[in-house]
Structures are given as structure tokens and as C-alpha cells.
Amino acid sequence: MGSIPDPGELTELTRPSFDEFQRQTSLMTSCTLLWKELSDHFTSLEQDLQKKSEALKHKIQTLDNQTKSFPRFAQEARDPDYENPDGEVDDGDGSFMVLKSLCLTMESPECVDPAKFVIEAISEVFPVDKRGERSGEKGNDLGWACVLILESLIPVVVDPVIGKSRLLVTPSVKERAKEIAETWKKSLEERGGIENVKTPDVHTFLQHLVTFGIVKKDDVDLYRKLVVGSAWRKQMPKLAVSLGLG
């Protein structure tokens, strides 16, 4: 007959499974909380985008209403037999005022600027995480989200004719992007140097430089150290080339 197992021995055998269950439970809880935080963040972005979209629709409607009179102006300009009922020659002031109004409308601050919108969207976690104690491991996923947002901006700002050598970014937004990059570099010392910076932060910084076309030759050594420290990321070789390290 087989011997009866020692109860103490049975406890030792089952403990690892219980510990694994606790670990998995803790992991699921963390993932759930992280997903909720990420979902709330993107919900906020969606609401902001919706407001911008409504403002843009309003501007387009206004533009449509103002351009309805253009065919008449064009016909009058083409028709040599057109006679002004007042007996006066049209000096073009009317057309000029309409065009001026349209230009002012298109320059309105309420119009959506994709580059500016992206900077505002990631400002909560980059260049400095403003969430305080809520950051940590949960902030990694938001870091990767920032990278994706910055990557998605590139096709929007690249000149469709000239290509990547010319980015369609306003001077004010580009200057703001440079200030953000400088702020991030200054924060390196506060975080204990390059060795203590998390990979999502590094990736976001490098992608930020490439997206807004603000790579500096004087910082090539810094870029090289950052790329080497996160070389395991599959996007790093492509980023290295864009940074002038290839």
C-alpha cells in the first residue's frame, strides 16, 4: 500500500499555484486600472477633437455661404459687355473685401492645427509626466500611446509635393516643439541621467524630434546614447537613420 502523504508536504506543493494565482489576480487588477486610465485619456482626446470638428464644420458652412456670390463676380469679370447699372467701373474692391474676409476666416485660431493638437494631446505625460503618483508602470502604456500619436502626425505634416524635406508646421508650433525638447533634456539630470530614463520616454523624445523636424547636430552624441540604450526596440534603427546616425 502507498504511504499517506505528509500534510505539510502537500501544503508546500500547492503553495506555488496559489502564489501564481495571486500574482495573476494582481496583474489583472493592474491591467484593468491601466485600461480605464488609458480609456479616460482617449475619451478626453475624442471630446476635444469633436469640439474642434464642430468648429471646423461651422467655418466650412460660413465659407460655403460666402462663396455663393463668387460665380456672379466671375461672370461679371469675364463678360466685356457687362454694364454696371450705376454707370461705374468695378475696381475690384468688392471682390477684394470678400477674399480678405475668407482669409481672416481661415486664419482663425479656432481652426484645427494638427501639429498643435498633437502637442496638446500628449502634454499630460510629455515632456514631463504631470500625473504625479498616478504615474509609474502605468505610465509606460501612455508613453507608447504618445509615440503612436506622433508617428500618425507625420503623413499629415509632410509636404505632398516636396516630401519629408519640408514639413507643414507653423513657426510658432515648431518653436513650441523645440522648447518641449529642451525641457525634456533638462529633466534628464533630475531623473539621474540617461541610465534611469524609461524606454517609452526615450522613444517619445526621439520620435518628437523626427516628427517636428527639430533634430540638432550638436546633440548627435546624446541621440546616439539614447538609441543604444533602447536598441532592442524594433523602431530604433529607422529612428537612428532619421536622426542622422545612419
Secondary structure, 3 states (H helix, E strand, C coil): CCCCCCHHHHHHHHHHHHHHHHHHHHHHHHHHHHHHHHHHHHHHHHHHHHHHHHHHHHHHHHHHHHHCCHHHHHHHHHCCCCCCCCCCCCCCHHHHHHHHHHHHHHCCCCCCCHHHHHHHHHCCCCCCCCCHHHCCCHHHHHHHHHHHHHHHHHHHHEECCCEEEEECCCHHHHHHHHHHHHHHHHHHHHCCCHHHCCHHHHHHHHHHHHHHCCCCHHHHHHHHHHHHHCCCCCCHHHHHHHCCCC
